[in-house]
Amino acid sequence: MARVEHDLTDAQWAALKGEWGGCAYCRTDTAALQRDCVLPISRGGRYTLTNVVPACASCNASKCNAEVGAWLRRKHLDEAAFLLRYAAIVDALGGHSDDAV
C-alpha cells in the first residue's frame, strides 16, 4: 500500500462527509463514518477525492473489496441513485468522477 498514491486531504474528507450527509451507500446519518474506496485498493483504487466516500462500518465491512455496482445490487441498494449522487458530489468538489469508477 505504501507504493500507492494517496492524496485525500483532511479538508477534502470533511467536504465529502458534508456533501454526503451520512453513509454514501445506505444513507444512514446516525453512524460514525469511515473512508471507503469506491474502487478498492486491492483492485487499483487510491484514497483520493474521486475514489473515497463516507461509509458506515456495516456497509464498509460488507463491501470489503467488492466491485461497488455488484455489491449495491446484491444488497438491494439503489445503484443508479448512488452513481448519480457520487458523480454530482465529485463534480461539485472539483474532482472528475471518471477517474474512479
Protein Blocks (a to p, Z undefined) as FASTA:
>chain_A
ZZpccfbdfklmmmmmmmnopafklopakbccddddfbafknopacdfklcccddfklmm
mnmmacfklmmmmnopafklmmmmmmmmmmmnopafklmZZ
